[in-house]
Amino acid sequence: MLAAQLFNQQENQAINRIYGAVTTGDIWKLLLLEGNELKIDLSNFYIRDVEEILGVLWQAVK
């Protein structure tokens, strides 16, 4: 996420929010980088609830 932020800044296309995800394959954590602040969703999202994961990701890109 930091690399994406730095790349976009160097290309003069700064993006205010960068969304990210970390996963073990079964458990997902969702993140948001705004400026110098990293926000980590405290909820665990499980692959068995794939509809919920896709819904959250859809809201991020919408």
QUIDATA-V532461 format. One record per backbone hydrogen bond with DSSP energy under -0.5 kcal/mol. CO is the residue of the C=O (numbers start at 1). NH is the residue of the N-H. Records with the same first field share a line. If there is no record, write none. Layout:
# QUIDATA-V532461
CO=NH ; NH
This chain:
# QUIDATA-V532461
1=5
2=6
3=7
4=8
5=9
6=10
7=11
8=13
9=12
16=35
18=33
20=31
22=29
26=47
27=24 ; 25
28=45
29=22
30=41
31=20
32=34 ; 39
33=18
34=37
36=38
37=34 ; 39
39=32 ; 41
45=28
46=49
47=50
49=52 ; 53
50=54
51=55
52=56
53=57
54=58
55=59
56=60
57=61
58=62
